[in-house]
Amino acid sequence: MSDNAIIQQNDSRHELRELVSSQLRLLLERNNLEGAKALLLPVQHVDIAEAIEYLPPSMQLIAFRLLSKTEAIEVYEHLDSTVQQSLIEEFKRQEVLDIVDKMSPDDRVRLFDELPASVVSRILEQLSPAERQATNLLLGYEEDTAGRIMTPEYISLKQTLTVEETLDRIRSLAKASELIYYMYVTDASRHLVGIVSLRDLVLHSPSRTLTEIMTQDVVYVKTDMDQEEVAKIIQRYDFLAVPVVDKELRLVGIVTVDDVIDILEQEATEDIYALGAVQSDGDNYFQTNLFTIARRRVTWLFVLLLTNTVTGGIIGAQEKVLEQVTILAAFIPLLTGTGGNIGTQSSTVVIRGLSTNEMNDLGPVRVIFREALAGLLLGLILGVLAGIWAYLLPQTHKNPVVAVSVGISLVGISVLASVSGSALPFLFRSFGLDPALMSAPFITTAVDVLGVLIYFTIARTMLGI
C-alpha cells in the first residue's frame, strides 16, 4: 500500500470517528437509545472509545451502558484513563465486577494506578480470587518497571511435549492468553529454557518434541528493568512480546508490543513536555485542571524569571558603555536569540541521541567536541553575515568596531551555546536525572546571561572603554 493510500485511509477513518461521535451525541440528546445502540454495532471498539471520549461527561455513562458486556470490556480498555476513572465512579457494584474483573491484568493495574487508593481497595475486594492474585502480583512491583506492565496471561509449555500435543494445548488455552504467537518452554521449576513460535509448530512434524525445535538463546527482561528499556528491546529485535523473569530466572509474565507502543508514546510525550519546561506527570494535558497546569508550569518559569534578572543586571551595569555607544543595545536581541537557538538545537540532538542510544560509540567528550566545532562553523558564518549587516547600518557606518564586535561576539556565543547545549544533558544524566530536564527555555536563558556578558566584554575591549 502506498503512502498516499495509507494517508487517505487514515483520513477516512478520522472522518468516520468524527461522524460517529457527532451522530451519537445527536441521538443521545434526542433520547433515541435504540438508534444510538444500532449506530455503534458495526463500529470498531477503539473508535467507539474515542466517540465516547468526545461526548460530554453526562452522556458518557449512558453511551457506555448501551454496549454488551463483551463490547464494554474491550471498549473500556481503550478509553483514556480520566474517562475510565469518571465512569468507574458512576458504576454500580455489579458493573464494576463485569468490567474490571474481565480486564487484562496489566490493563487493570494501569487503571488502578490512576484511581484513588480507597477505590482500588474496594474494587480489589470484589474481584475473583484468581484475578485478585494476578493484580496483586503486578501491583507488588515498582511503577514503570517490566513487572508492573507485564501480563501473566501467557502460554507456558513443558519441553517434553510434541508439536501435536502443543497445538492441542494452545487450542485449550488460547482464550486465556493475551498472545499465542509465542509459547514459552519452562522446566519443572518454571525456569525459562526456550521459546517456540506458532510458525515453528506449523512447519515441523507433529511428532517432533519442543526440545528439538525450540530456540534456546532467549532474549528476556527482568521484573525490575525500566519500562523504557523494555520498549527498546522489543523495538530492537522486532518482537511481538518479550518474556519477563524474576531474580531466579523463573518466568512470571510477558510484555506485549501493544504495551510498548503506549510506553514509547508516554515517554516521548514526557520528553517533549520536559523540553518545553512543562511538567506533565503522565496526565492528559488538555484534560487537566487549569490551576494544576499553572502550578506545574510556574516553578520553571519562576526559575527562568530569576535567571533573566541576571541578564538585566549585566545590561544595567554597562550603563556607561551604552551612554557612549548606544547602538550596542540594538544587537543584544540578535546575539542572545541566535545563541539560544543554537543551544536549543544542540541540546535537542544530544537528548534525542541519548534516548535512542545513537551516541554510545562516541562518548560525551567526542559529542561535545563535535558540537563545539559545529558551533564554531555556524558562528563564523553567522558572525560574518551579522558583522556585514551591522556595518551597513547608518548608526554604525562611522564606527566599524561595533560591527566587528558583533561578529566576534556571535562566534563566541555560538561556540558557548553549542558546548553548553550538548554538555548539560550529559551532566544531568550523570546525576541520575532525565536529560530532557535540560530544557530549551533553561538553555536559552543561560546562554542569554553568558552571551550578554561576552558581548559587552568584547565590545568594551575593542572600543577601549
N, C-alpha and C positions, 0 to 999 in steps of 0.2 A: 504494500500500500504506500502510495506517495505521500510526501509531507503535506501537500495541499489537500489530499483526500482526508488525512488524519485531522487537519485543522478544520475542514468543513464538517467532519463527523462530530468533533468536539463542540463546534459552534451550534450544530443542530441539537445536540444533547443539552447544551446550556439553554437554548431556546425552549426545549421541551420542559426542562425543570421550571423555568420561569412561568410557562403556560400552566403547568400542573399546579404550581403554587398559587397563581392568581385565580384559577378556576376553583381550587379547593377553598380558598378564602371566601369567594363569592357564594359558593354552595353552603358553607357553614354560616355565613351571615344571614342566608335565607332559611336556615334550619333544615336544609334538604340533606339529611344524613344519608339516606339511601343513595342519592346521586353522588355524594362525596365518596361513599364506600365503593360504588361502581367505578368512579374515576381512578381510584388507587389500585384496583385489581391488576391491571396489566403493567403497572409501573415497577421498576426495579427498586429493591429495598433501599439502596443508598440514595436514590432520587426521592423516595418518599421521606426519608430522614431529612434531606435538605429542604423539601417543601414544608415540612412541619416546623423546621427551624425558622423559616421566614414568616410564619404565622404569628400573630400577637399571642402573648402568654396565655390569655384567656381561652384561646382556641386550640392550643397545642394539645392539651389533655383530651379534648373532645375528638380531635382528629386521630390521636393515638389509639383511643378506645374503639375506633372503627375497624381496627386491624384484628385479624385472627391471632390466636396465641402464638402460632408458629411464626407468622409475619412479625408480630410485635417484638419477639426476641431478636430477630435479625435486624429490624429497623432500629431498635433501641441501642444496639451495639455500634451503630453508625452515627448516632446523634452526638452533637457537641456536648462536652461534659457539663456545661452550665445548664443546658436543656435537660440532660439526664437528671441532674440534681433537682431542678424545679419540678419535674414530673414525679420523681420518686417521693417527694414531699407531699404530693397530692394523691398518690396511690393508696388504695385500701390494702389491708394486710394480705389478702389473697392475691391481689395484683402483684405485690412485691414478690411473693413466692413464685408466681407463674413466670415472671420476667427474670428476676435476679438469679433464681435457683437454676435456671436453664442456660444462663450465660456461660461463655468460656471462662475458666478460672482467671486467666490473665486479663481479660476484659473486665471481669468483675472486680479484680484488685485495682485496676486503673480507675474504675468508678469509685471505689471505696477511698482512694487517695484524695478524691475531690469532696467527699462528704464529711460532715461533722462527725466526731468520734462517737457521740451518743447515738446518731442514726446508724452508723456502722455496727455498733454493738447490738442494736435492736434487730438489724437485718441478719446478722450472723446467727443469732439465736433461732431465727426462723428457717434457716437453711437446713437441708437434709444433712445427715451426719457425714456422708461422703463428700459433698460439696463444701461443707464447713471445714473439713480436714484439708481439702485441696487449697482452699482460700487461705486458711491459717498458715499453711506451708509457705505460700508465696509472700504473705504479709510478714513472715519472720525474717525475710531478707531485707537488706538496706535498699532505700529508694535508688532508682537509676542504675541498678545492677542487673546482671543477667538473671539472677534468681528471682528478682521482682517482676520481670517482664516475661518470663518463660511460661509455657503451659505444660501441665503434667499429663495432658491428653495426647499420648503418642503410642505407637505400637512397638513393643519390645519382644524379641524372639530368642529362643534357645538355639545355639549353633548346631545342634543335632537334628533339627527339623529338615525335612526335604522341601523342595520347591513346591510340590503339590500340597503338602501339609501347611506350608506357609501361606499359600494363596487361600486355603480354606480358613485359616486363622484371620487373615485380612478381611475376608468377607464378613466374618462374625464380629469383628471389632471396628470396622470402618466407620460406623455411625458414632462411635465413642471417641474417635481420634480426630484431631484437627488436621492432620496431614497423613496421607497414605502413600506418598511418592517415595518416602524414605522409611525404611524399617531398621531398627537398631538391635544389634545382636549383643546379648549380655551373657555372662557366666552365672553360676549358681549364686554368687554374692552380689549380683546386679552390676558388676564392673563392665564398662563398655569395652567390647573386644572387636567390634566390627560394624559395618554398615552395609545394607543391601538396598538397592533401588528397585522400584517396580519394573524398570526396564531390564535389570539383571534377571529378575524372576521370569519375565516373559521370554527372554532369549535363551534360557537354559532348560535342559531336560528336567521333567518333573521329578526324576529320581535323584537328582543331584542334591547334596546337602548344603546348608548355608555355609559351613566351614570351607567348602570348596569354591564358592563363588563370591563370598563377602570380601569387601575391602577392609584390610586390617589397619592401614595407615589412616586413621580417622582424625579429622580436624574437629576439635571440640573447644568449648569455653568453660570456665569455672563459674560457680554461682556468684562470686564476688567481683567478677570483671565488670568494668563500667559499660553501660549500655551503648555508649558511642563506639567503644572498641569492638563490641559485638557486631554492631551495624557495619563497621569497616571490614570485619572478617567475612561476613555474608556477602558484602559488596565485592570484595576482592576475589572470592572464589566462585561467585555467581551461584550461591546455594539458594535453595528454596527454604531450607531450615538448617540450623546448627544445633547439635546436642549439647546439653548443659550437664556437667558433672559436679559432684561435691568434692570436698578435700580428699576423700578416699577414692576418687575417680569412679564413684557409683553414679549411674545415670539417674537423673532426677527430673529432667524435662527437656523441652526443645524451645528454641526461639525461631519463629517463622518470619518469612520475608515481609508479610503484611505489617508485622510489628516494627520491623526495621525501617520501613518507609515512613511510618509515623515518627519514629525516633529521629531519623535524618531531617524530617521537616521541623520537628520540635527543636533540635539542636541548631539548625540553620536559622530558625526564627529568633532563638535566643541570641545567637551571634550578631544577627542584623540589628536587633534592638540594642545590644551592648555597643555596637559600633556607633550608634546614634546617641549613646549615653542615656538609654531608656531602659528601666528595669521592667521585665515582663512577668517574672515569677511563674511562667508557664500558663498564664491566663490568656483568654481571648481579649486582646487589647480593646477591640471595638465594642465589647460587651461588658467592659469593666467600668465601675462607677467613676465618674469624673474626678471626685475628690481623691479617690485612691490613685488615679493616674497622676494627678497633680502632686500628691505626696511622694510618689516614686520618682518623679522627674525632678522635683525641686532640689533634691540633695546634690545631684551632679551639677545642676545649674547654679546652685549657691557656691559650690567649689570653683566653678568656672568664673563666676562673678568676682569672687575674691582674687582669683588669678589675674583677671583683666584689670583690676585696680592697680596691680603692679605695673602693667603696661602704661596706664595713665600716669602713675607716679614717675616712671622713667621719662616720659614725654614732658611732664611738668618740670622735671629737673633740668631740662635742656632749654629753659626759657631764654637765657642769654643768647644761645646759638640761634634759636628761632627768631629772636628780635633782629639779629644781624642778617640772617639768610632765611627769610620767611618761606621761600619756595620749598625748603626742605620738608615742611609738613605735608605738602601736596603728594609726596611719593610714599608716605607711610602706608596707606591702604594697599597700594600696588605691591609693596615689598612683603607686608605681612600676609596678604591674601595669597600671593604666589607661594610663599613659604609654607603656609598652611595646606594648600592644595597638594604640594609635592610631598609633604609629610604624611598626609592622608593616603596618597597613592602608595607610598612605601609601606605604611602600616597595613593597608588592606591586602597587598600581595603577600606580605610576610605572614599575617594572620591566616590567610587562606592556605598558604603553603604549610603552615604548622598543623592545620586541621586535616589536611589531606596527606600529610607525611611526604610531600614532594621534595622537601629540603633535607631529608635525612642524610643524604650523601654529601651535602655541602657543609653543614655545621654553621653555627652562629657567626663565627668570625668571617668566613668567606661570604656569607649572605650580606652582612653589614658592609664589608669592603666593596662588594659588588654594587650595593645601593649607593654607597658613597661616591663611587666612580660615575654611576648614573646621575647622581645629583650634581656632580661637578660638570658633566657634559651638558645637562639641562641648564645649569647656572650660566655656563659660558654662552650658550645660545641665547637664552633669555636676557642675560646681562648685556650682551652686545645690542640686542634689539631695544631693550629698555633705555640703555645709555644713549643710543641714537635718537630715540623718541624724546628723551629728556633734553637733549642738546638742541633739538629743533623747536622746542617751546620758546616763545618770546621771553618769558620770565628768566630763563636760564641761558639764553643765547650769549649773553655777555659774561657769563660765569660758567665756563665748561667744566670746572672742577666739580660742580654739583652733579652734572651728568655722569662723570667718571665715578663719583662716589656712589651713585645709584647703581651703576653697572657692577662695580666691585662688591657692593653690599649684597646684591642679588645672587652673586656667585657664592659668597659665604653663607647666606641664608639657605640657599638650595642644598648645599652640602650638609649643613646642620640639620635641616628638615629631613633629609634622606637618612642620615645616620640615626637621628632620634626616632624617626618613624619605624625603622627596621630593628633598632636595638631594644626599645622599650617593651615590645611584645615578648622578646626572649627573656628580658629581666622579670617580667610578670610571671612567665611560666616557671622560671627558676624558683620563685617564691611559692609555687603551687597554686597560683591564681590563673583565671581564664585570660589568655592573651587578648581576647576580644574586649576586655575591660579597658585596654589601652585604646580608647575610642577616638574617633576622628575629632570631635569637639575638644577633647583633652589635649591632643597633639597640636591642634591648630592654636589653641590658647597658649600652650607652652612655647611654640615657635614664635608666636606674636611677641611674647615677652623678650626672648633672646634675640629675635630679629631686630626689634627696635633698638636694643642695646648695641648690637653690631653696627647697625646703620649710623647711629649718632657717633659712635666711637670712630668709625672710618671717616665720617663727614668732618668731625672736629679735627682729626689728624690731618686730613688733606687740606682743609681750609685754614689750618693754623689758628684755630680759635681756642 
